[in-house]
Amino acid sequence: MNPNVILPGLFLAALFLMISVSEAPYVKLTNVVCESKNKSWAVFHYCRLKAYSRNKTSMNINATFLHPTNNESLRLKMVKRLSGYKPFLFDITIDACLFLRKRHNPVIKMFYSFIKDYSTLNHTCPYGLQVVSDYHTAVFPVPLPTGDYGVLLDFIFDAKKQFHVNIYFTFVEDF
């Protein structure tokens, strides 16, 4: 074999491997908004992002449900920013108590897997004090186009919207 062909080929292969390993998609939380529509049911003590570095933030939410509930629904909507936030991928409503008993919904199961290690949402209904603390993620299991997204969560107790949590993030996929 000609060494003039092998050495540049090895150099290009090594360069490709270094570039493909270092350039990976990442998620950066950009904003979180929590609002209680009925303060006699739910109170947010804090709802904020904490920046650790330029590309790493963590989400901290502390909420108290003042009355136990056994009839809880969750509306999960994903939006993408395109001249304003537009609906993207899904807009579903589920029975949250049923999901926590039987985790069969794949979309909700994916989002639940993100927060289950960081929250106290790991049991079935009824609920009291709830905490999501130091949540941060660098990986996202679903391939998305690069852009700004939002996950809008509406919590419905006894057929009335009690509060909502809107989580905004930037997904960057470098190729």
Rosetta blueprint (number, residue, H / E / L):
1 M L
2 N L
3 P H
4 N H
5 V H
6 I H
7 L H
8 P H
9 G H
10 L H
11 F H
12 L H
13 A H
14 A H
15 L H
16 F H
17 L H
18 M H
19 I H
20 S H
21 V H
22 S H
23 E L
24 A L
25 P L
26 Y E
27 V E
28 K E
29 L E
30 T E
31 N E
32 V E
33 V E
34 C E
35 E E
36 S E
37 K L
38 N L
39 K L
40 S L
41 W L
42 A E
43 V E
44 F E
45 H E
46 Y E
47 C E
48 R E
49 L E
50 K E
51 A E
52 Y E
53 S E
54 R L
55 N L
56 K E
57 T E
58 S E
59 M E
60 N E
61 I E
62 N E
63 A E
64 T E
65 F E
66 L L
67 H L
68 P L
69 T L
70 N L
71 N L
72 E E
73 S E
74 L E
75 R E
76 L E
77 K E
78 M E
79 V E
80 K E
81 R E
82 L L
83 S L
84 G L
85 Y E
86 K E
87 P E
88 F E
89 L E
90 F E
91 D E
92 I E
93 T E
94 I E
95 D E
96 A H
97 C H
98 L H
99 F H
100 L H
101 R H
102 K L
103 R L
104 H L
105 N L
106 P H
107 V H
108 I H
109 K H
110 M H
111 F H
112 Y H
113 S H
114 F H
115 I H
116 K L
117 D L
118 Y L
119 S E
120 T L
121 L L
122 N L
123 H L
124 T L
125 C L
126 P L
127 Y L
128 G L
129 L E
130 Q E
131 V E
132 V E
133 S E
134 D E
135 Y E
136 H L
137 T L
138 A L
139 V L
140 F L
141 P L
142 V L
143 P L
144 L L
145 P L
146 T L
147 G E
148 D E
149 Y E
150 G E
151 V E
152 L E
153 L E
154 D E
155 F E
156 I E
157 F E
158 D L
159 A L
160 K E
161 K E
162 Q E
163 F E
164 H E
165 V E
166 N E
167 I E
168 Y E
169 F E
170 T E
171 F E
172 V E
173 E L
174 D L
175 F L
